Amino acid sequence: MPPTSAEQLPENYKEVNSAFREKKNQKFIKYLRAIGLNTTAEKMQQDKSILAEDDFNVVKAWIEYVNRLIGVAIGLFIIALFWKSIPLRKQHPSIFFFSSAVLMAVILQGWFGSIVVSTNLTTWTVTVHMKGLLLACIVTLLAQIFLGTQVRESIDRIADSRAVRESWISQLGLAFVIHRSFSLLVLLLHFILVVKLKKTRVDNPLSRGLIVLLLGTFLTGVGMAYLAVPAVLQPIHLTLATGALGMQLLLFFRLQLRQQTVVIN
């Protein structure tokens, strides 16, 4: 748990934190130069403001602590999903592929998030971090839509067998269980995205619209699960999910345009 006051920290905590961040930044600068971003690396090298340390703030400390706990929970959930997908790699290779992609995207996102903090939230790193988080959200939503198509195929087979409609859900297999559980991860990732976008004041109407579409997708999914898959909810569920994907792409293009503007300036 984080400390509750500055008195609980060492007297030189600012110097210690600054030295730690400088060491990490130097490694990141080497990575930037290795991929040819010499101008960006030089700007970061010369900008000493990124090493400035603010006074301890208990509210910010707790926000960061909760944020990291949520990150750990997401990581464990994704690892569990990846582990469960391994036995399906031959029967359902797409599920294994999407699970692997989500795992890699979140690992990369978590690493770059630490760079954002280390560089004292410089504008371009925040923008890139937002793009990375949005890409992770896009990948997870695509995976969720794909899982939904697998569930729909299973429902069609069960319906063709003339089983009682109220028994359809109970006859669905692992794809439905993963699809149902994965929806919580999708919502959680998008909630974090919307919170971070709000802090940076990037397209709040779009981000709010995205979360509304996802909530609608989630609720119609719950309705199908508990109301014996009513036919009217099926097209609504899919329409809301594809609408959310379109909203994600709009956000991604806006963030890309913003990043280009920041680099030019």
ROMARMAR-572033 format. One record per atom (N, C-alpha, C): x, y, z; residue in three letters. Coordinates in pm, whole numbers, plus 50000, padded with zeros to 5 digits. Example, Ala and Ser with C-alpha at 12.3 -4.5 7.8 and 13.67 -1.06 7.14 Angstrom:
<sites>
513194943150780Ala 512304955050780Ala 513204967050780Ala 512854977550708Ser 513674989450714Ser 512905000350787Ser 
</sites>
This chain:
<sites>
500844988150000Met 500005000050000Met 500885012550000Met 500435023549936Pro 501245035749932Pro 501255042750067Pro 502295050850093Pro 502335058450218Pro 501195068550224Pro 500855072550343Thr 499745082050361Thr 500205096250385Thr 501515098450397Ser 502035111950416Ser 503485112350374Ser 504015124550347Ala 505395126150304Ala 506365122350415Ala 505925123250541Glu 506805119950653Glu 507215105250654Glu 506435096850588Gln 506745082650583Gln 507785079250476Gln 508155089250397Leu 509135087050291Leu 510515091950334Leu 511585086650274Pro 512925091650304Pro 513045106450267Pro 513945113550334Glu 514105127850308Glu 514515130550164Glu 515285121650107Asn 515785123749970Asn 514975115949866Asn 513675113549893Tyr 512885105349802Tyr 512805111249662Tyr 512825124549652Lys 512765130849520Lys 514025127649439Lys 515165128749504Glu 516425125949435Glu 516515111349393Glu 516055102449481Val 516085088149451Val 515185084949331Val 513955090249333Asn 513025087849223Asn 513535093749092Asn 514115105749099Ser 514625112248980Ser 515775104448919Ser 516665099349004Ala 517795091448955Ala 517325078448890Ala 516315072248950Phe 515765059848894Phe 515145062448758Phe 514385073348747Arg 513735076548620Arg 514755080348513Arg 515815087348552Glu 516845091048455Glu 517505078648396Glu 517795068848481Lys 518405056448434Lys 517495049348334Lys 516215049148365Lys 515245042648275Lys 515105050448145Lys 515105063748155Asn 514985072148036Asn 516165070347942Asn 517365068747999Gln 518545066847916Gln 518445054047833Gln 517885043647892Lys 517675031247817Lys 516685033447703Lys 515605040947735Phe 514595043547633Phe 515165052147521Phe 516025061647554Ile 516685070047453Ile 517525061447360Ile 518195051447414Lys 518985042247331Lys 518085034647235Lys 516895030547283Tyr 515945023647196Tyr 515485032747082Tyr 515215045547114Leu 514775055047013Leu 515845056946906Leu 517095057946948Arg 518185059646851Arg 518375047046768Arg 518155035446830Ala 518335022846759Ala 517345021346644Ala 516145027246658Ile 515135026246552Ile 515105038646463Ile 516135047346480Gly 516285058746390Gly 515605071646432Gly 515025072046552Leu 514365084346599Leu 515355093046675Leu 516395097446603Asn 517485104846667Asn 517045118646717Asn 516185125346640Thr 515715138746681Thr 514915137946809Thr 514005128246815Thr 513205126446936Thr 514075122747055Thr 515055114047030Ala 515965110047137Ala 516765121847189Ala 517215130547098Glu 518005142147138Glu 517175152047219Glu 515915154047177Lys 515035162847253Lys 514835157747395Lys 514635144747408Met 514445138947540Met 515725139847623Met 516875138347556Gln 518155139147624Gln 518375153047682Gln 517975163247606Gln 518225177047649Gln 517155182547743Gln 515985176347746Asp 514875181447827Asp 515005176747972Asp 515545185248057Lys 515755181648198Lys 514465182848281Lys 513435188948221Ser 512175190448296Ser 511495177048322Ser 511825166948241Ile 511185154048259Ile 511665146948386Ile 512745152248446Leu 513255146248569Leu 512755153448694Leu 511955164048674Ala 511445171648789Ala 510485162948871Ala 510615163649001Glu 509785155849092Glu 508815164849167Glu 507535161349162Asp 506525168749238Asp 506545164549385Asp 505965172949468Asp 505805169249609Asp 504855157549621Asp 505035149649724Phe 504175138049745Phe 502735142249763Phe 501845135249693Asn 500405137949700Asn 499705124749727Asn 499065123549842Val 498475110849882Val 497345106549788Val 496585116349737Val 495485112949646Val 496035106949517Val 497055113449458Lys 497665108349336Lys 498315094749360Lys 498905093149479Ala 499545080349512Ala 498525069049513Ala 497355071649571Trp 496315061449578Trp 495715058649440Trp 495575069149358Ile 495065067249222Ile 496015058349144Ile 497315061049156Glu 498305052849087Glu 498305038549140Glu 498115037149271Tyr 498095023849333Tyr 496915015649281Tyr 495735021849277Val 494545014949227Val 494715011749079Val 495305021149004Asn 495535018948861Asn 496435006848838Asn 497445005348922Arg 498354993948907Arg 497664980948948Arg 496824981549050Leu 496084969549089Leu 495174964848976Leu 494504974448912Ile 493644971048799Ile 494474965048685Ile 495654971048662Gly 496544965848559Gly 496964951548586Gly 497264948648711Val 497644934948749Val 496474925448727Val 495264929948766Ala 494074921448748Ala 493844918448600Ala 493984928648515Ile 493834926748371Ile 494884916948319Ile 496134918848365Gly 497214910048322Gly 496954895548358Gly 496504893148481Leu 496224879448524Leu 495074873448444Leu 494074881648417Phe 492924876948339Phe 493354872948199Phe 494204881048138Ile 494654878348001Ile 495564866147997Ile 496414864648098Ile 497274852748106Ile 496404840148118Ile 495354841048201Ala 494444829648216Ala 493744826548084Ala 493344837048013Leu 492694835147883Leu 493654828447785Leu 494894833247782Phe 495894827447692Phe 496134812847727Phe 496214809947857Trp 496454796147902Trp 495314786847860Trp 494084791947872Lys 492924783947834Lys 492844781847683Lys 493434791247607Ser 493354790247461Ser 494374780647402Ser 495394777047480Ile 496444768247428Ile 495894754747381Ile 494994748047459Pro 494454735347409Pro 493604736747283Pro 493194749147252Leu 492324751347135Leu 493104755347010Leu 494454755547020Arg 495254761046910Arg 495104753046779Arg 494744740246788Lys 494564732246667Lys 493104732246621Lys 492204731146717Gln 490774730746683Gln 490244744546646Gln 490674754846724His 490244768646698His 491484777646700His 492314777346595Pro 493554785146594Pro 493324800146605Pro 492174804946558Ser 491914819446565Ser 491784824046709Ser 491164815946795Ile 491044819546936Ile 492424820646999Ile 493284810946967Phe 494644811247020Phe 495394823446967Phe 495214826746839Phe 495884838346779Phe 495454851246848Phe 494144853246863Phe 493654865446925Phe 494094866447071Phe 494074855347143Ser 494514855447282Ser 495984859247293Ser 496804853947202Ser 498224857147199Ser 498434871847166Ser 497664876947069Ala 497794890947029Ala 497414900347142Ala 496344897047214Val 495924905247328Val 496994905247436Val 497564893547463Leu 498614892547565Leu 499804901247528Leu 500274900447404Met 501414908347360Met 501104923247362Met 499894926947320Ala 499504941047317Ala 499484947047457Ala 498964939547553Val 498874944747690Val 500254945347756Val 501124935547727Ile 502494936047779Ile 503214948447726Ile 503104950847596Leu 503734962647536Leu 503134975447592Leu 501834975547609Gln 501154987347664Gln 501594990247806Gln 501714979847887Gly 502164981748025Gly 503584987148031Gly 504454981947945Trp 505834986747942Trp 505885001447901Trp 505155005047796Phe 505205018947752Phe 504535028247853Phe 503565023047926Gly 502965031148033Gly 503995035048138Gly 504925026048166Ser 505985029448262Ser 506915040148205Ser 507085040148071Ile 507905050448007Ile 507215064048018Ile 505895064148002Val 505135076648015Val 505355082848153Val 505285074448256Val 505505079348392Val 506955083848410Val 507885075948357Ser 509305078748373Ser 509705091948307Ser 509055095248193Thr 509385107548122Thr 508515119248166Thr 507835117548279Asn 507055128448339Asn 505905132948250Asn 505265123248183Leu 504065125648102Leu 504295135847991Leu 505425134447919Thr 505635143047803Thr 504515140547702Thr 504165151147627Thr 502965150647543Thr 502975139147443Thr 504095137447374Trp 504105127247269Trp 504045113047326Trp 504655110747443Thr 504585097347500Thr 503165094347549Thr 502495104447602Val 501105102547645Val 500235098847524Val 500445105847411Thr 499665103147291Thr 499935089047239Thr 501205085147233Val 501555071647187Val 500975061147281Val 501035064147411His 500485054847511His 498985053147490His 498275064247461Met 496855063547434Met 496585054947310Met 497445056947203Lys 497265048747083Lys 497475034147113Lys 498485031247199Gly 498755017347234Gly 497605011047310Gly 497055018747405Leu 495915013847482Leu 494705011947393Leu 494515021347300Leu 493385020247208Leu 493565008047116Leu 494795005447072Leu 495044993646990Leu 494734980847067Leu 495114980747196Ala 494784969047279Ala 493274967347289Ala 492564978547301Cys 491094977947306Cys 490514972847174Cys 491094977347062Ile 490614972846931Ile 490824957846915Ile 492014953146955Val 492314938846942Val 491364930547029Val 491124935147153Thr 490234927647241Thr 488804927647188Thr 488354938747133Leu 486994939147080Leu 486874930246955Leu 487894930346871Leu 487884921346755Leu 487834906746800Leu 488634903646902Ala 488624889946956Ala 487244886547011Ala 486624896247078Gln 485304893947135Gln 484254891947027Gln 484334899846920Ile 483394898146809Ile 483584884546744Ile 484844880546727Phe 485114867346668Phe 484544856346757Phe 484754857446888Leu 484204847446980Leu 482684847146971Leu 482104859046951Gly 480654859746937Gly 480164852146814Gly 480954852746704Thr 480554845246585Thr 480624830246610Thr 481604825946693Gln 481694811746727Gln 480474807346810Gln 480054816146901Val 478864813246981Val 477634812446892Val 477534821846797Arg 476394821846707Arg 476334808946624Arg 477494804146577Glu 477514791546501Glu 477024779946587Glu 477444779946714Ser 477004769346805Ser 475494769946827Ser 474974782146840Ile 473524783846860Ile 472764778846738Ile 473294781746619Asp 472624777146497Asp 472554761846492Asp 473654755446533Arg 473664740746533Arg 472664735146635Arg 472614741546752Ile 471684737046856Ile 470244739346811Ile 470004750846746Ala 468644753746698Ala 468214743746592Ala 469144739746505Asp 468824730046401Asp 468474716346459Asp 468974713746579Ser 468664700946643Ser 467284700946708Ser 466584712446700Arg 465234714146753Arg 465194712946906Arg 466274716946969Ala 466294717247115Ala 465404728547164Ala 464884727147285Val 464044737547345Val 464864750347359Val 464294761747319Arg 465034774347317Arg 465634777747454Arg 464904774747560Glu 465374777947695Glu 466634770047733Glu 466944759447656Ser 468114751147688Ser 469334754447602Ser 469184763947511Trp 470284766947419Trp 471564771147492Trp 471424780547584Ile 472604785947653Ile 473334774947731Ile 472564766347796Ser 473194755747877Ser 473934745547791Ser 473614744947661Gln 474274735347573Gln 475504741147502Gln 475734754047520Leu 476894760247457Leu 478174755847528Leu 479264755747455Gly 480514750747510Gly 481444761547559Gly 482744758647547Leu 483794767347600Leu 483794781147535Leu 483474781747406Ala 483484794547336Ala 482564804647404Ala 481394800147450Phe 480464809147519Phe 481024813647654Phe 481634804347727Val 482204807847858Val 483294818347842Val 484164816447741Ile 485234826147717Ile 484634839447672Ile 483654838847581His 483004850947530His 482344858847644His 481674851947733Arg 481024858547846Arg 482044864747941Arg 483094857347974Ser 484104862448066Ser 484924873648002Ser 485194872247872Phe 486024882047801Phe 485354895647797Phe 484024895847804Ser 483304908547798Ser 483684917647915Ser 483984911748030Leu 484394919748146Leu 485744926348121Leu 486654919048057Leu 487954924848023Leu 487794936147922Leu 486934934147824Val 486694944547723Val 486174957347790Val 485204955847878Leu 484654967547948Leu 485694974348035Leu 486484966448106Leu 487484972048196Leu 488554979848119Leu 489044974148010Leu 490054980947929Leu 489504994047873Leu 488274993847827His 487685005947770His 487385016447877His 487055012047996Phe 486855021548106Phe 488165028848135Phe 489275021348140Ile 490585027548163Ile 490905037248049Ile 490605033247925Leu 490855041847811Leu 490085054947822Leu 488815054147855Val 487985066147864Val 488485075347976Val 488885069648090Val 489405077748199Val 490675085048156Val 491575077948088Lys 492825084048044Lys 492585094547935Lys 491655091947844Leu 491335101647741Leu 490725114247801Leu 489935112547906Lys 489345124147973Lys 490405133048033Lys 491445126848088Lys 492545134748148Lys 493285142848042Lys 493405137247921Thr 494125144147815Thr 493215152647727Thr 491925152447756Arg 490945160447682Arg 490925157347533Arg 491005144647501Val 490975140347361Val 489625134147329Val 488835141047246Asp 487595135347192Asp 486695129047299Asp 486365136747401Asn 485485131447505Asn 484135126647452Asn 483495134047357Pro 482215129047303Pro 482365115247237Pro 483465113447161Leu 483685100447097Leu 483925089447200Leu 484725092447301Ser 485025082247402Ser 483785078847484Ser 482955088847512Arg 481715086047584Arg 480755077947498Arg 480705081347369Gly 479855073547279Gly 480325059147270Gly 481645057147273Leu 482205043747267Leu 481765035447387Leu 481845041347505Ile 481495033747626Ile 479995030947629Ile 479175040047575Val 477725037647568Val 477425025847477Val 478095025447361Leu 477905014347268Leu 478325001047331Leu 479445001247403Leu 479924988947466Leu 478994984347577Leu 478494993847655Leu 477534990247760Leu 476274984247698Leu 475834990247586Gly 474674984747516Gly 474934970547466Gly 476154968447414Thr 476544955047368Thr 476534945147484Thr 477074949447596Phe 477144940847715Phe 475734937347765Phe 474874947347773Leu 473524945047827Leu 472684936347734Leu 472834938347602Thr 472074929647511Thr 472614915347517Thr 473924913947541Gly 474484900547558Gly 473934893747682Gly 473834901447791Val 473264896147915Val 471794892347891Val 471104900847815Gly 469704897847785Gly 469534884847708Gly 470424882547612Met 470344869947536Met 470644857947624Met 471604859647716Ala 471994848447802Ala 470894844547899Ala 470144854447949Tyr 469164851548054Tyr 467714851448005Tyr 467504855147877Leu 466134855547824Leu 465964845847708Leu 466754835047708Ala 466634824447607Ala 466894829447465Ala 467864837947449Val 468334842747319Val 467194848047231Val 466504858647274Pro 465434864147190Pro 465974869147058Pro 465274866246951Ala 465754869546816Ala 465974884546797Ala 465174892746861Val 465264907246841Val 466574912946894Val 467154906446995Leu 468394911747054Leu 469644908146974Leu 469574897846894Gln 470764893246822Gln 471314903646725Gln 470494909346634Pro 471044919646543Pro 471444932346617Pro 470714935846724Ile 471074947746802Ile 472444945946866Ile 472664934146921His 473944930846986His 475104932446888His 474964926846770Leu 476034927446670Leu 476214941646616Leu 475114948846594Thr 475194962546543Thr 475924971646641Thr 475614970446770Leu 476284978546871Leu 477784975346877Leu 478134962546864Ala 479544958546870Ala 480314964146750Ala 479734963146629Thr 480414968546511Thr 480464983746515Thr 479434989946572Gly 479455004546589Gly 480565008846684Gly 480775001146791Ala 481865004046884Ala 483215002846815Ala 483364992946728Leu 484614991246654Leu 484865003246563Leu 483815008046497Gly 483945020046414Gly 484335032246496Gly 483775033546615Met 484115044646703Met 485585043946747Met 486055031746770Gln 487465029846805Gln 488375034646693Gln 488035031446571Leu 488865035546458Leu 488875050746444Leu 487745057246466Leu 487695071846463Leu 488645077846568Leu 488595072346688Leu 489485076846795Leu 490945074646757Leu 491235063146698Phe 492615060146661Phe 493135070246559Phe 492335073546458Phe 492755083146356Phe 492935097146415Phe 492075100746510Arg 492225113746576Arg 493525114346657Arg 493825103546726Leu 495065103046804Leu 496285103146712Leu 496195096446598Gln 497295096446503Gln 497535110546449Gln 496455117746419Leu 496575131446371Leu 497185140346479Leu 496785138246603Arg 497325146146713Arg 498815143446731Arg 499225130746718Gln 500635127446732Gln 501465134146624Gln 500955134146501Gln 501685140646391Gln 501815155646415Gln 500775161746472Thr 500825176046503Thr 501845178946609Thr 501915170446712Val 502875172246822Val 504295171046770Val 504545161046682Val 505895158946629Val 506335170846544Val 505395176046461Ile 505715187446376Ile 506055199746459Ile 505275201746567Asn 505525213346653Asn 506775211446736Asn 
</sites>
